[in-house]
């Protein structure tokens, strides 16, 4: 009996030992599986992040995703109508409502100040996502909203970006009164109408640390980014002193020599601005009254996100004689750059500038954010006796967003004086 008890004890110990070994083995195996999945997820996210950053603003989206279905193509027979076409065009893959403004003001010490302001609401359709939304669940829609707000002074830059799912209430548009919004950033018609203008624009953004070679996005988790101790609160009244204009052929804007890239595109180039900047920091508060001129664009397309599109260079100019100029250079793979634009008379009459009637040439390049950028241009329109030099008013005007690009003030000299904005993407 004693021997039997001994073997029972030994057998029990062996069983417990083996159970513990099996438990340890299973635990190690599960940990290995979890770690491998995390590594794969990290690698996939890294690839997706790189693809995303290389897949917006003229950098090949659809060829990277075999499940993607291209949205509607721009139609040369479509005619833009207002106020209907202020609203989203959800069957197109990318759309933006975009304001730039050259503003001037006087600070509390009566010193003159100048500012460059940008506010943009983007809508992206994710063609790879299947719709599953219904009356009770709208999260399954295909649309993502992104917004950028930027203000430059002579020596400061305030900037922020926001992201939101479409159709769930915190980003999008409203019809009456017409409204563009994402979270607490708001553009709203001030006459309770369906029109874009007149409107009030309000947003608040933090100060971005200026860096000589690179900048960190305000929403970044980078531990090296500096804390934001200053916020700029912007409230602007926007009024229209001239008509909307439709670029290209009644708003059908061709972007390439072979005609395969096009968009629907209109502008409000006669926007007067008056409002206030409030600078809030940990030590003080101050306010600056500002006024100036703004340019508004709305554009929608599904044809600027393929592998052929490398990026674009875009200019909007307010000339002192009251006329306006829009010019852009589309950079395309295995094609010549496509250059065209619009001349708008002081009364708002638009003349489309075919490639043969406009010359837009970069003159000098400057390294910004480790990128060689054309910040000085020559623009000639012989039919209008325009021969001007365009230079960035401030070198460091890089938007440090998740999808980063150059956006900033320019000044105009030569046959005409003026000011405006320059956008450079795809660099």
C-alpha positions as CSV (number, residue, x, y, z in Angstrom):
1,X,0.0,0.0,0.0
2,X,2.8,2.4,0.8
3,X,4.4,1.6,-2.5
4,X,1.1,2.3,-4.3
5,X,0.7,5.6,-2.5
6,X,4.2,6.5,-3.5
7,X,3.5,5.8,-7.2
8,X,0.2,7.8,-7.0
9,X,2.1,10.8,-5.6
10,X,4.8,10.5,-8.2
11,X,2.2,10.1,-11.0
12,X,0.3,13.1,-9.7
13,X,3.5,15.2,-9.6
14,X,4.3,14.1,-13.2
15,X,0.8,15.0,-14.4
16,X,0.9,18.4,-12.7
17,X,4.4,19.0,-14.1
18,X,3.2,18.1,-17.6
19,X,0.1,20.3,-17.3
20,X,2.3,23.2,-16.3
21,X,4.6,22.5,-19.2
22,X,1.7,22.4,-21.6
23,X,0.3,25.6,-20.2
24,X,3.6,27.4,-20.6
25,X,4.0,26.1,-24.1
26,X,0.5,27.2,-25.1
27,X,1.1,30.6,-23.5
28,X,4.4,31.1,-25.4
29,X,2.7,30.0,-28.6
30,X,-0.2,32.5,-28.1
31,X,2.2,35.2,-27.3
32,X,4.2,34.4,-30.5
33,X,1.0,34.5,-32.5
34,X,-0.1,37.8,-31.0
35,X,3.3,39.4,-31.5
36,X,3.5,38.2,-35.1
37,X,0.0,39.6,-35.8
38,X,1.0,42.9,-34.3
39,X,4.2,42.9,-36.4
40,X,2.2,42.1,-39.5
41,X,-0.4,44.8,-38.6
42,X,2.4,47.3,-38.1
43,X,4.0,46.4,-41.4
44,X,0.6,46.7,-43.1
45,X,-0.1,50.0,-41.5
46,X,3.3,51.3,-42.4
47,X,2.8,50.2,-46.0
48,X,-0.7,51.7,-46.0
49,X,0.6,54.9,-44.5
50,X,3.2,55.2,-47.1
51,X,0.7,54.4,-49.8
52,X,-1.7,57.0,-48.4
53,X,0.9,59.6,-48.3
54,X,1.9,58.8,-51.8
55,X,-1.7,58.5,-52.9
56,X,-3.2,61.9,-52.4
57,X,-2.7,65.2,-54.2
58,X,-1.5,63.6,-57.4
59,X,0.1,60.4,-56.2
60,X,-1.4,57.2,-57.5
61,X,-4.3,55.9,-55.4
62,X,-6.3,53.5,-57.5
63,X,-3.5,51.3,-59.0
64,X,-2.3,50.6,-55.4
65,X,-5.7,49.1,-54.5
66,X,-7.0,46.3,-56.7
67,X,-10.5,46.5,-55.1
68,X,-10.9,50.2,-55.9
69,X,-13.6,51.4,-58.3
70,X,-13.1,54.7,-60.0
71,X,-15.8,57.3,-59.3
72,X,-17.6,59.4,-61.9
73,X,-15.5,61.1,-64.6
74,X,-15.8,64.8,-65.2
75,X,-18.3,65.3,-68.0
76,X,-17.7,68.0,-70.7
77,X,-21.5,68.3,-71.2
78,X,-22.2,69.0,-67.5
79,X,-23.2,72.5,-66.7
80,X,-22.5,73.9,-63.2
81,X,-25.6,75.5,-61.5
82,X,-25.8,77.5,-58.3
83,X,-26.6,77.0,-55.5
84,X,-26.9,73.3,-56.3
85,X,-23.3,72.8,-57.1
86,X,-22.0,74.2,-53.8
87,X,-23.1,70.9,-52.3
88,X,-21.0,67.7,-52.3
89,X,-20.7,65.6,-55.4
90,X,-20.6,62.2,-53.7
91,X,-20.1,60.1,-56.8
92,X,-16.7,61.7,-57.4
93,X,-13.6,60.5,-55.5
94,X,-12.2,63.8,-54.4
95,X,-13.6,67.3,-53.8
96,X,-12.5,70.4,-52.0
97,X,-13.9,73.7,-50.8
98,X,-10.9,76.0,-50.6
99,X,-10.3,79.5,-49.4
100,X,-7.1,81.5,-49.5
101,X,-6.8,85.1,-48.3
102,X,-4.2,87.9,-48.3
103,X,-5.0,89.9,-45.2
104,X,-3.6,93.1,-43.6
105,X,-4.0,94.5,-40.2
106,X,-2.6,96.7,-37.4
107,X,-1.5,95.3,-34.1
108,X,-2.1,96.9,-30.7
109,X,1.2,98.9,-31.1
110,X,-0.1,100.3,-34.5
111,X,2.4,98.3,-36.4
112,X,1.2,97.0,-39.8
113,X,0.9,93.2,-40.2
114,X,0.3,90.9,-43.1
115,X,-1.1,87.4,-43.0
116,X,-1.8,84.6,-45.4
117,X,-4.8,82.4,-44.6
118,X,-6.0,79.1,-45.9
119,X,-9.0,77.1,-45.0
120,X,-9.9,73.9,-46.9
121,X,-12.5,71.2,-46.4
122,X,-11.7,68.0,-48.4
123,X,-14.0,65.1,-49.1
124,X,-12.5,61.7,-50.2
125,X,-14.5,58.8,-51.4
126,X,-12.9,55.5,-50.4
127,X,-13.9,53.3,-53.5
128,X,-12.6,50.1,-51.8
129,X,-15.0,50.3,-48.9
130,X,-18.4,48.5,-49.4
131,X,-21.4,50.4,-48.4
132,X,-23.5,49.0,-45.6
133,X,-25.2,52.1,-44.3
134,X,-28.9,52.2,-43.6
135,X,-31.4,54.5,-41.9
136,X,-30.1,53.5,-38.5
137,X,-26.4,53.2,-39.3
138,X,-24.5,55.7,-41.4
139,X,-21.0,54.7,-40.4
140,X,-20.7,52.4,-43.4
141,X,-20.6,55.2,-45.9
142,X,-17.6,55.6,-48.2
143,X,-16.7,59.2,-47.4
144,X,-13.9,60.7,-45.3
145,X,-13.5,64.4,-44.6
146,X,-10.2,66.2,-44.0
147,X,-9.8,69.9,-43.2
148,X,-6.7,72.1,-43.1
149,X,-6.5,75.6,-41.6
150,X,-3.3,77.7,-41.8
151,X,-2.4,81.2,-41.0
152,X,1.1,82.7,-41.6
153,X,2.4,86.0,-40.3
154,X,5.9,87.3,-41.0
155,X,7.5,85.1,-38.4
156,X,4.8,82.7,-37.2
157,X,2.7,79.8,-38.5
158,X,-0.5,78.5,-36.9
159,X,-1.8,75.3,-38.4
160,X,-4.1,72.3,-37.7
161,X,-5.8,69.5,-39.5
162,X,-8.9,67.4,-38.7
163,X,-10.3,64.1,-40.0
164,X,-13.9,62.8,-39.7
165,X,-16.1,60.1,-41.2
166,X,-18.8,61.4,-43.5
167,X,-22.5,61.2,-42.8
168,X,-22.3,60.8,-39.0
169,X,-22.8,64.4,-38.0
170,X,-19.4,65.9,-37.2
171,X,-18.3,66.9,-40.8
172,X,-19.9,67.7,-44.1
173,X,-22.3,70.3,-45.4
174,X,-25.8,71.5,-44.7
175,X,-28.2,72.9,-47.3
176,X,-30.1,75.8,-45.7
177,X,-28.5,77.9,-44.4
178,X,-25.5,76.6,-46.4
179,X,-22.8,75.3,-44.1
180,X,-19.4,73.6,-44.4
181,X,-18.2,72.2,-41.1
182,X,-15.9,69.7,-39.3
183,X,-16.2,69.6,-35.5
184,X,-16.1,73.3,-34.4
185,X,-14.7,74.7,-37.6
186,X,-17.6,76.3,-39.4
187,X,-18.4,78.2,-42.6
188,X,-22.0,79.3,-42.6
189,X,-24.2,81.5,-44.8
190,X,-25.2,84.6,-42.9
191,X,-28.5,85.2,-44.7
192,X,-30.1,81.8,-44.1
193,X,-29.8,80.9,-47.7
194,X,-28.5,78.0,-49.8
195,X,-25.8,80.1,-51.3
196,X,-22.1,79.9,-50.4
197,X,-21.8,83.6,-49.7
198,X,-22.1,85.9,-47.7
199,X,-20.7,83.8,-44.9
200,X,-19.0,83.8,-41.6
201,X,-15.9,81.6,-41.1
202,X,-14.7,80.6,-37.7
203,X,-11.9,78.3,-36.5
204,X,-9.1,78.1,-33.9
205,X,-5.6,76.6,-34.5
206,X,-2.4,76.2,-32.5
207,X,1.0,77.8,-33.1
208,X,3.4,75.5,-34.9
209,X,7.0,75.4,-33.9
210,X,9.1,76.8,-36.7
211,X,11.9,74.5,-37.8
212,X,14.6,75.3,-40.3
213,X,14.5,71.9,-42.1
214,X,11.3,70.1,-41.0
215,X,8.2,70.7,-39.1
216,X,6.1,68.4,-37.0
217,X,2.3,68.2,-37.6
218,X,0.4,69.7,-34.6
219,X,-1.6,66.4,-34.1
220,X,1.5,64.3,-34.3
221,X,2.5,62.0,-31.4
222,X,6.2,62.7,-32.0
223,X,7.7,63.2,-28.6
224,X,10.1,65.8,-30.0
225,X,7.3,68.1,-31.0
226,X,7.0,71.3,-28.9
227,X,4.0,72.0,-26.8
228,X,1.6,74.6,-28.2
229,X,1.2,77.5,-25.8
230,X,-0.5,79.8,-28.3
231,X,-3.8,79.5,-30.1
232,X,-5.1,81.7,-32.9
233,X,-8.9,82.2,-33.0
234,X,-10.2,83.4,-36.3
235,X,-13.5,85.0,-37.1
236,X,-14.0,86.4,-40.6
237,X,-16.9,87.9,-42.5
238,X,-16.9,87.0,-46.2
239,X,-18.8,89.0,-48.8
240,X,-18.9,88.7,-52.6
241,X,-18.1,91.8,-54.7
242,X,-18.0,90.0,-58.1
243,X,-19.5,86.9,-59.8
244,X,-18.6,83.3,-59.7
245,X,-16.5,82.2,-62.7
246,X,-16.3,78.7,-64.3
247,X,-12.9,77.6,-65.5
248,X,-12.2,75.9,-68.8
249,X,-15.4,75.1,-70.8
250,X,-18.2,76.2,-68.5
251,X,-16.5,74.6,-65.5
252,X,-15.0,71.5,-67.3
253,X,-11.3,72.0,-66.7
254,X,-8.9,69.9,-68.7
255,X,-5.7,69.0,-66.7
256,X,-3.6,67.1,-69.3
257,X,-2.6,67.3,-73.0
258,X,-4.3,64.0,-73.8
259,X,-7.5,65.1,-72.1
260,X,-7.6,62.1,-69.8
261,X,-7.4,64.3,-66.6
262,X,-10.2,66.8,-66.0
263,X,-12.3,68.2,-63.2
264,X,-15.3,70.4,-62.6
265,X,-14.0,73.7,-61.3
266,X,-15.4,77.1,-60.4
267,X,-14.1,80.0,-58.3
268,X,-15.3,83.0,-56.4
269,X,-12.3,85.3,-56.9
270,X,-14.0,88.5,-55.7
271,X,-14.3,87.9,-52.0
272,X,-13.9,90.7,-49.5
273,X,-12.8,89.8,-46.0
274,X,-13.1,91.6,-42.7
275,X,-12.7,90.1,-39.2
276,X,-10.6,89.6,-36.2
277,X,-7.7,87.4,-35.1
278,X,-7.5,86.7,-31.3
279,X,-4.1,85.5,-30.2
280,X,-4.4,83.5,-26.9
281,X,-1.4,82.2,-25.0
282,X,-0.5,81.4,-21.4
283,X,0.6,84.9,-20.6
284,X,-1.6,87.3,-22.5
285,X,-4.4,87.9,-25.0
286,X,-4.4,90.2,-27.9
287,X,-6.7,91.0,-30.9
288,X,-5.9,92.2,-34.4
289,X,-8.6,93.5,-36.9
290,X,-7.8,92.2,-40.4
291,X,-9.2,92.8,-43.9
292,X,-8.2,91.9,-47.4
293,X,-9.1,89.9,-50.4
294,X,-9.8,86.2,-50.7
295,X,-10.2,83.6,-53.4
296,X,-12.6,80.6,-53.1
297,X,-12.4,77.4,-55.2
298,X,-14.6,74.3,-55.4
299,X,-13.4,71.4,-57.5
300,X,-14.4,67.8,-57.8
301,X,-13.0,64.9,-59.9
302,X,-12.0,61.3,-59.9
303,X,-9.2,61.7,-62.4
304,X,-6.4,63.3,-60.4
305,X,-5.5,60.3,-58.3
306,X,-3.9,57.9,-60.7
307,X,-0.3,56.9,-61.2
308,X,0.2,59.3,-64.1
309,X,-0.5,62.3,-61.9
310,X,2.7,63.5,-60.1
311,X,1.4,66.8,-58.6
312,X,0.6,70.3,-59.5
313,X,1.6,73.9,-59.1
314,X,-1.3,76.4,-58.7
315,X,-1.5,80.2,-58.5
316,X,-4.3,82.6,-57.7
317,X,-3.5,86.3,-58.1
318,X,-5.2,89.5,-57.3
319,X,-3.8,92.3,-59.5
320,X,-3.9,95.9,-58.6
321,X,-6.0,96.9,-61.6
322,X,-8.8,94.7,-60.3
323,X,-8.2,91.7,-62.6
324,X,-7.6,88.2,-61.4
325,X,-5.5,85.4,-62.7
326,X,-5.6,81.6,-62.1
327,X,-2.7,79.5,-63.5
328,X,-1.6,76.0,-63.0
329,X,1.0,73.5,-64.2
330,X,0.0,69.8,-64.1
331,X,3.0,67.5,-63.8
332,X,2.3,64.1,-65.4
333,X,4.3,60.9,-65.8
334,X,5.5,60.3,-69.3
335,X,3.8,63.5,-70.6
336,X,4.7,67.1,-71.0
337,X,3.6,69.4,-68.2
338,X,0.2,70.8,-68.9
339,X,-0.1,74.6,-68.3
340,X,-3.3,76.6,-68.6
341,X,-5.3,79.1,-66.6
342,X,-7.9,81.8,-66.6
343,X,-7.8,85.6,-66.9
344,X,-10.7,87.4,-65.2
345,X,-11.4,91.0,-65.9
346,X,-12.3,93.5,-63.2
347,X,-16.0,93.0,-64.1
348,X,-15.7,89.2,-63.8
349,X,-15.5,88.2,-67.4
350,X,-13.4,85.0,-67.7
351,X,-11.1,84.2,-70.6
352,X,-9.7,80.6,-70.7
353,X,-6.0,80.6,-71.3
354,X,-5.0,77.7,-73.6
355,X,-1.5,76.3,-73.2
356,X,-0.4,78.3,-76.3
357,X,-1.5,81.6,-74.7
358,X,0.2,81.4,-71.3
359,X,3.7,80.8,-70.2
360,X,4.4,79.8,-66.6
361,X,8.1,79.2,-65.8
362,X,9.8,78.5,-62.5
363,X,12.8,80.8,-62.1
364,X,14.4,79.9,-58.8
365,X,14.3,76.9,-56.4
366,X,14.6,76.9,-52.7
367,X,15.0,74.0,-50.2
368,X,12.1,73.9,-47.8
369,X,11.4,70.9,-45.6
370,X,14.2,69.0,-47.3
371,X,12.5,69.5,-50.7
372,X,13.6,71.6,-53.6
373,X,10.6,73.8,-54.4
374,X,10.0,76.5,-57.1
375,X,9.2,79.6,-55.0
376,X,9.8,82.1,-57.8
377,X,8.0,82.2,-61.1
378,X,7.6,84.2,-64.3
379,X,4.1,84.4,-65.8
380,X,3.3,85.9,-69.2
381,X,0.0,86.4,-70.9
382,X,0.8,88.3,-74.1
383,X,-2.8,88.9,-75.1
384,X,-3.2,90.9,-71.8
385,X,0.2,92.5,-71.8
386,X,1.0,90.7,-68.6
387,X,4.6,89.9,-67.8
388,X,5.1,89.4,-64.1
389,X,7.4,87.9,-61.5
390,X,5.8,86.0,-58.6
391,X,7.7,85.3,-55.4
392,X,6.8,83.7,-52.1
393,X,6.4,86.4,-49.5
394,X,7.8,84.0,-46.9
395,X,10.0,81.0,-47.6
396,X,8.8,78.7,-44.8
397,X,5.1,78.1,-45.8
398,X,5.1,74.3,-45.7
399,X,1.9,72.7,-44.3
400,X,3.1,70.0,-41.9
401,X,0.0,67.8,-42.4
402,X,-0.4,64.0,-42.7
403,X,-0.5,64.8,-46.4
404,X,2.0,67.6,-46.6
405,X,2.4,70.3,-49.2
406,X,3.4,73.9,-49.8
407,X,0.8,76.6,-49.5
408,X,1.4,80.3,-49.0
409,X,1.4,84.0,-49.8
410,X,3.1,85.5,-52.9
411,X,3.8,89.0,-54.1
412,X,3.6,90.1,-57.7
413,X,5.9,92.6,-59.6
414,X,6.6,93.5,-63.2
415,X,4.0,94.8,-65.6
416,X,1.4,94.5,-62.9
417,X,1.6,94.6,-59.1
418,X,-0.5,92.4,-56.9
419,X,-0.6,89.5,-54.4
420,X,-2.0,86.0,-54.1
421,X,-1.3,82.4,-53.2
422,X,0.9,79.6,-54.4
423,X,0.2,75.8,-53.9
424,X,2.8,73.1,-54.7
425,X,1.9,69.4,-54.3
426,X,3.6,66.1,-55.1
427,X,7.1,67.2,-54.1
